[in-house]
């Protein structure tokens, strides 16, 4: 099932992906997010790493 970041709260969705990536990175794992459509991938690329400072 494909999901788009378009719509309400796309930054919250990017932050959720960042939190997952950070959690696994702390354990020495690399996370690769696949299957995002172009607008979603662009949003993730633009905002990734900028939203989880408080987590």
TORMI-446429 format. One line per field, with one value per atom (N, C-alpha, C, O, CB): residue number from 1; atom name; x, y, z; residue in three letters. Coordinates in pm, whole numbers, plus 32768, in hexadecimal, padded with zeros to 4 digits. Each point is the difference from the previous one (the first is absolute). Last residue first. Glycine has a CB too. Example, Ala and Ser with C-alpha at 12.3 -4.5 7.8 and 13.67 -1.06 7.14 Angstrom:
BEGIN
nr (2 / 2 / 2 / 2 / 2 / 1 / 1 / 1 / 1 / 1)
atom (N / CA / C / O / CB / N / CA / C / O / CB)
c1 (8505 / 8052 / 7FB3 / 8033 / 8043 / 7FA7 / 7FA7 / 805A / 8068 / 7EDB)
c2 (7F1F / 8077 / 806D / 806F / 7F52 / 7E03 / 8077 / 8078 / 7FFE / 7F8D)
c3 (82C4 / 8006 / 8049 / 8011 / 7F18 / 80D0 / 8000 / 8000 / 8042 / 803B)
rest (ser / ser / ser / ser / ser / ala / ala / ala / ala / ala)
END
This chain:
BEGIN
nr (55 / 55 / 55 / 55 / 55 / 54 / 54 / 54 / 54 / 54 / 53 / 53 / 53 / 53 / 53 / 52 / 52 / 52 / 52 / 52 / 51 / 51 / 51 / 51 / 51 / 50 / 50 / 50 / 50 / 50 / 49 / 49 / 49 / 49 / 49 / 48 / 48 / 48 / 48 / 48 / 47 / 47 / 47 / 47 / 47 / 46 / 46 / 46 / 46 / 46 / 45 / 45 / 45 / 45 / 45 / 44 / 44 / 44 / 44 / 44 / 43 / 43 / 43 / 43 / 43 / 42 / 42 / 42 / 42 / 42 / 41 / 41 / 41 / 41 / 41 / 40 / 40 / 40 / 40 / 40 / 39 / 39 / 39 / 39 / 39 / 38 / 38 / 38 / 38 / 38 / 37 / 37 / 37 / 37 / 37 / 36 / 36 / 36 / 36 / 36 / 35 / 35 / 35 / 35 / 35 / 34 / 34 / 34 / 34 / 34 / 33 / 33 / 33 / 33 / 33 / 32 / 32 / 32 / 32 / 32 / 31 / 31 / 31 / 31 / 31 / 30 / 30 / 30 / 30 / 30 / 29 / 29 / 29 / 29 / 29 / 28 / 28 / 28 / 28 / 28 / 27 / 27 / 27 / 27 / 27 / 26 / 26 / 26 / 26 / 26 / 25 / 25 / 25 / 25 / 25 / 24 / 24 / 24 / 24 / 24 / 23 / 23 / 23 / 23 / 23 / 22 / 22 / 22 / 22 / 22 / 21 / 21 / 21 / 21 / 21 / 20 / 20 / 20 / 20 / 20 / 19 / 19 / 19 / 19 / 19 / 18 / 18 / 18 / 18 / 18 / 17 / 17 / 17 / 17 / 17 / 16 / 16 / 16 / 16 / 16 / 15 / 15 / 15 / 15 / 15 / 14 / 14 / 14 / 14 / 14 / 13 / 13 / 13 / 13 / 13 / 12 / 12 / 12 / 12 / 12 / 11 / 11 / 11 / 11 / 11 / 10 / 10 / 10 / 10 / 10 / 9 / 9 / 9 / 9 / 9 / 8 / 8 / 8 / 8 / 8 / 7 / 7 / 7 / 7 / 7 / 6 / 6 / 6 / 6 / 6 / 5 / 5 / 5 / 5 / 5 / 4 / 4 / 4 / 4 / 4 / 3 / 3 / 3 / 3 / 3 / 2 / 2 / 2 / 2 / 2 / 1 / 1 / 1 / 1 / 1)
atom (N / CA / C / O / CB / N / CA / C / O / CB / N / CA / C / O / CB / N / CA / C / O / CB / N / CA / C / O / CB / N / CA / C / O / CB / N / CA / C / O / CB / N / CA / C / O / CB / N / CA / C / O / CB / N / CA / C / O / CB / N / CA / C / O / CB / N / CA / C / O / CB / N / CA / C / O / CB / N / CA / C / O / CB / N / CA / C / O / CB / N / CA / C / O / CB / N / CA / C / O / CB / N / CA / C / O / CB / N / CA / C / O / CB / N / CA / C / O / CB / N / CA / C / O / CB / N / CA / C / O / CB / N / CA / C / O / CB / N / CA / C / O / CB / N / CA / C / O / CB / N / CA / C / O / CB / N / CA / C / O / CB / N / CA / C / O / CB / N / CA / C / O / CB / N / CA / C / O / CB / N / CA / C / O / CB / N / CA / C / O / CB / N / CA / C / O / CB / N / CA / C / O / CB / N / CA / C / O / CB / N / CA / C / O / CB / N / CA / C / O / CB / N / CA / C / O / CB / N / CA / C / O / CB / N / CA / C / O / CB / N / CA / C / O / CB / N / CA / C / O / CB / N / CA / C / O / CB / N / CA / C / O / CB / N / CA / C / O / CB / N / CA / C / O / CB / N / CA / C / O / CB / N / CA / C / O / CB / N / CA / C / O / CB / N / CA / C / O / CB / N / CA / C / O / CB / N / CA / C / O / CB / N / CA / C / O / CB / N / CA / C / O / CB / N / CA / C / O / CB)
c1 (8553 / 7FE4 / 8076 / 7FFB / 7F66 / 807F / 7FC7 / 7FE7 / 7FD7 / 7FC4 / 8111 / 805E / 7FCB / 804D / 8006 / 7EFA / 8005 / 805D / 8022 / 7FAD / 7FD4 / 7F87 / 800A / 7FA4 / 7FE1 / 81BA / 7FE6 / 7F91 / 7FEC / 805E / 8051 / 806D / 7FE8 / 804E / 8047 / 7E5B / 8042 / 8073 / 8051 / 7F6F / 7F21 / 7FEE / 804B / 800C / 7F19 / 80EA / 8007 / 8002 / 8049 / 7F3F / 803B / 8087 / 8012 / 8069 / 7FA5 / 7E42 / 8059 / 808F / 8043 / 7F29 / 7F5A / 7FE3 / 805D / 8036 / 7ED8 / 8106 / 8036 / 7FEC / 805A / 7F78 / 7F6B / 8091 / 8041 / 8060 / 7F94 / 7E3E / 8021 / 8096 / 8035 / 7EF1 / 8032 / 7FEB / 8025 / 8038 / 7F12 / 80DB / 805D / 7FE9 / 805F / 7FAD / 7F5D / 7FEC / 805A / 803A / 7ED6 / 8175 / 7FBC / 7FEA / 8054 / 8013 / 8082 / 7F75 / 7FB6 / 7F87 / 807E / 81A7 / 7FE3 / 7F6A / 7FB0 / 811A / 80E7 / 7F70 / 7FE8 / 803A / 7FAA / 81AA / 7FE5 / 7F69 / 7FBD / 811F / 80A8 / 7F76 / 7FF7 / 8033 / 7F73 / 81ED / 7FDF / 7F73 / 7FDF / 8114 / 8026 / 7FB6 / 7FE4 / 7FF0 / 7FA7 / 8133 / 805D / 7FBF / 8043 / 805D / 7E93 / 8020 / 805C / 8016 / 7F0F / 8032 / 803D / 8029 / 8054 / 7F23 / 7F92 / 808A / 804A / 8077 / 7F41 / 7E78 / 8050 / 8092 / 8059 / 7EDB / 7FA1 / 7FFD / 8059 / 804F / 7EC8 / 80A0 / 805A / 800A / 806D / 7F5B / 7F01 / 8089 / 8066 / 8066 / 7F47 / 7E8E / 801E / 8090 / 8049 / 7EC5 / 8054 / 800B / 8023 / 8052 / 7F09 / 8048 / 8081 / 8016 / 806E / 7F84 / 7E6B / 8066 / 808B / 8052 / 7F1F / 7F33 / 7FEF / 8067 / 803C / 7ECE / 80DF / 803B / 7FF5 / 805B / 7F6B / 7F65 / 8091 / 8045 / 8061 / 7F8A / 7E4A / 8021 / 8097 / 803B / 7EE2 / 8036 / 7FF5 / 8024 / 803A / 7F14 / 809A / 8079 / 7FFC / 8069 / 7FAC / 7E73 / 806D / 807F / 804D / 7F4F / 7E68 / 8074 / 806F / 802C / 7F39 / 7ED6 / 8019 / 8080 / 801F / 7EEC / 80E8 / 7F8F / 802A / 805F / 7F3D / 81B6 / 7FA7 / 7F87 / 7FDA / 8072 / 8114 / 800D / 7FA3 / 7FF0 / 80FE / 7EB7 / 8038 / 800C / 7FAE / 7FF0 / 8050 / 7FCD / 8049 / 8079 / 7F4F / 7FC0 / 804E / 7FC1 / 7F86 / 80C4 / 7FB1 / 7FAC / 8058 / 8051 / 7EF8)
c2 (85B3 / 7F74 / 7FC0 / 7F8B / 8064 / 81DA / 7FF5 / 7F72 / 7FEC / 80EB / 7F97 / 8035 / 7FEF / 7FEE / 80B6 / 7EE5 / 7FA5 / 8032 / 7FB4 / 7F8F / 817E / 8002 / 7FAF / 8005 / 801B / 8017 / 8085 / 8001 / 8065 / 7FF7 / 7E25 / 802C / 8086 / 8028 / 7F57 / 8025 / 7F98 / 803A / 804E / 7F05 / 8197 / 8013 / 7F9C / 8017 / 8045 / 7FAA / 808C / 800F / 8053 / 7FEB / 7E15 / 8032 / 808E / 8022 / 7F4D / 7FD6 / 7FBD / 8032 / 801C / 7F19 / 8165 / 8039 / 7FC1 / 8046 / 7FE2 / 7F27 / 8088 / 8041 / 8041 / 7FD4 / 7E48 / 7FF3 / 8089 / 8015 / 7F10 / 80D0 / 7FD4 / 7FF3 / 8029 / 7F5F / 80DF / 8070 / 7FDB / 8053 / 8000 / 7E4B / 8070 / 8075 / 802F / 7F8D / 7E69 / 803F / 807C / 8029 / 7F80 / 7EA7 / 8081 / 8034 / 7FED / 8045 / 7E2C / 7FFD / 8084 / 8005 / 7F14 / 8060 / 7FE4 / 800B / 7FF4 / 7F74 / 810B / 800F / 7FEE / 8046 / 8059 / 7EB2 / 8037 / 8004 / 7F98 / 8011 / 802A / 7FF6 / 8040 / 806E / 7F94 / 7F18 / 8064 / 7FE5 / 7F8F / 808B / 7F77 / 7FD0 / 8075 / 8072 / 7ED6 / 80B0 / 7FDE / 7FCC / 7FC3 / 800C / 80E6 / 7F72 / 7FCF / 7F88 / 8055 / 81DC / 7FF3 / 7F70 / 7FE7 / 80DA / 7F9F / 8030 / 7FF4 / 7FE2 / 80BC / 7F04 / 7F94 / 8028 / 7FAD / 7FFE / 819D / 7F8F / 7F8E / 7FC8 / 8077 / 8136 / 801F / 7F8B / 7FDD / 8115 / 7EF2 / 7FFA / 8017 / 7FBC / 8095 / 7FE4 / 7F74 / 7FF1 / 7FA8 / 802D / 81DC / 7FBE / 7F6D / 7FC9 / 80D9 / 805C / 8025 / 7FB9 / 7FD0 / 810E / 7EF5 / 7FB3 / 801D / 7FA5 / 805D / 80FC / 7F74 / 7FA8 / 7FA8 / 8080 / 819C / 7FF1 / 7F70 / 7FCE / 8122 / 7F80 / 8000 / 7FED / 7FB5 / 80E1 / 7F9B / 7F7F / 7FF5 / 7F96 / 8062 / 819C / 7F9A / 7F77 / 7FAD / 80DB / 80E5 / 8008 / 7F99 / 7FCD / 8126 / 7F45 / 7FB4 / 8005 / 7FA0 / 8090 / 805D / 7FE3 / 7FAF / 7F9C / 806E / 8006 / 803A / 7FCB / 7F89 / 8091 / 7FCE / 8001 / 8039 / 804F / 7EEC / 7FB5 / 8071 / 7FF5 / 7F93 / 807B / 7EAC / 8061 / 8077 / 8053 / 7F67 / 7E40 / 8081 / 8058 / 7FF8 / 7FF4 / 7DE3 / 806F / 807E / 7FFF / 7F67 / 7E72 / 807A / 806D / 8005 / 7FBB / 7E13 / 8076 / 807C / 8012 / 7F72)
c3 (87D0 / 8025 / 8040 / 8026 / 7F22 / 7FF5 / 8085 / 802E / 8072 / 7F64 / 7E76 / 8063 / 808E / 805E / 7EF9 / 7EDA / 8075 / 806D / 805A / 7F0D / 7ED1 / 8053 / 807F / 8051 / 7EE1 / 7F4E / 8036 / 806A / 8043 / 7EE3 / 7FC8 / 8057 / 8041 / 8057 / 7F1B / 7ED7 / 8050 / 8050 / 7FCD / 7F88 / 7F5B / 8090 / 8059 / 8078 / 7F4F / 7E49 / 8029 / 8099 / 8035 / 7EF8 / 8005 / 7FE7 / 8035 / 8036 / 7F00 / 80DA / 805F / 7FF0 / 8064 / 7F97 / 7ED1 / 8085 / 8068 / 8056 / 7F69 / 7E8F / 8002 / 8088 / 8034 / 7ED6 / 80AF / 8008 / 8004 / 804B / 7F39 / 8038 / 8088 / 8013 / 8067 / 7FA4 / 7E44 / 805D / 8091 / 8049 / 7F21 / 7F4F / 7FEA / 8060 / 803D / 7ED3 / 81A5 / 7F7E / 7FF7 / 8064 / 7F8F / 8136 / 8005 / 7F73 / 7FA8 / 8138 / 7FA1 / 7FDA / 800C / 7FEA / 805B / 80F5 / 7F73 / 7FE9 / 805C / 7F91 / 8184 / 7FEA / 7F6B / 7FAD / 811A / 8090 / 7F7C / 7FED / 8004 / 7F9E / 8209 / 7FD0 / 7F77 / 7FEB / 8101 / 8065 / 7F9C / 7FCE / 7FDB / 7FE1 / 822F / 7F8B / 7FA1 / 802B / 805E / 8143 / 7F96 / 7F81 / 7FAC / 8105 / 80E6 / 800F / 7F90 / 7FEF / 8083 / 7F94 / 8084 / 801D / 8057 / 7FF9 / 7E2B / 7FF1 / 8085 / 8001 / 7F47 / 80AC / 7FC9 / 7FEF / 8011 / 7F7B / 8111 / 805D / 7FCE / 804C / 7FF9 / 7E9F / 806F / 8062 / 802C / 7FBB / 7EB4 / 7FCC / 8070 / 8006 / 7F1B / 814C / 7FE5 / 7FD0 / 802F / 7F97 / 8075 / 8082 / 7FEF / 804B / 8016 / 7E1D / 803B / 8085 / 801C / 7F72 / 7FA3 / 7FB9 / 8037 / 800F / 7F23 / 817E / 8028 / 7FBB / 803F / 7FE7 / 7F5E / 8086 / 8031 / 8042 / 7FF0 / 7E3C / 7FED / 8087 / 8009 / 7F2D / 80D7 / 7FC3 / 7FE8 / 8015 / 7F7E / 810C / 8069 / 7FCA / 8046 / 802B / 7E66 / 8052 / 8071 / 8028 / 7FA1 / 7F18 / 7FC2 / 8053 / 8000 / 7F22 / 812E / 8053 / 7FBD / 8038 / 8083 / 7E37 / 8083 / 803E / 7FF7 / 8027 / 7DD9 / 805B / 8086 / 8008 / 7F83 / 7F31 / 7FE7 / 805C / 8029 / 7EE7 / 80CC / 806B / 7FEB / 8059 / 7FC6 / 7F35 / 7FDA / 807B / 805C / 7EBD / 8072 / 8051 / 7FD7 / 7FE8 / 80D9 / 7E98 / 7FF5 / 8055 / 8010 / 7F08 / 8100 / 8000 / 8000 / 805B / 801E)
rest (unk / unk / unk / unk / unk / unk / unk / unk / unk / unk / unk / unk / unk / unk / unk / unk / unk / unk / unk / unk / unk / unk / unk / unk / unk / unk / unk / unk / unk / unk / unk / unk / unk / unk / unk / unk / unk / unk / unk / unk / unk / unk / unk / unk / unk / unk / unk / unk / unk / unk / unk / unk / unk / unk / unk / unk / unk / unk / unk / unk / unk / unk / unk / unk / unk / unk / unk / unk / unk / unk / unk / unk / unk / unk / unk / unk / unk / unk / unk / unk / unk / unk / unk / unk / unk / unk / unk / unk / unk / unk / unk / unk / unk / unk / unk / unk / unk / unk / unk / unk / unk / unk / unk / unk / unk / unk / unk / unk / unk / unk / unk / unk / unk / unk / unk / unk / unk / unk / unk / unk / unk / unk / unk / unk / unk / unk / unk / unk / unk / unk / unk / unk / unk / unk / unk / unk / unk / unk / unk / unk / unk / unk / unk / unk / unk / unk / unk / unk / unk / unk / unk / unk / unk / unk / unk / unk / unk / unk / unk / unk / unk / unk / unk / unk / unk / unk / unk / unk / unk / unk / unk / unk / unk / unk / unk / unk / unk / unk / unk / unk / unk / unk / unk / unk / unk / unk / unk / unk / unk / unk / unk / unk / unk / unk / unk / unk / unk / unk / unk / unk / unk / unk / unk / unk / unk / unk / unk / unk / unk / unk / unk / unk / unk / unk / unk / unk / unk / unk / unk / unk / unk / unk / unk / unk / unk / unk / unk / unk / unk / unk / unk / unk / unk / unk / unk / unk / unk / unk / unk / unk / unk / unk / unk / unk / unk / unk / unk / unk / unk / unk / unk / unk / unk / unk / unk / unk / unk / unk / unk / unk / unk / unk / unk / unk / unk / unk / unk / unk / unk / unk / unk / unk / unk / unk / unk)
END
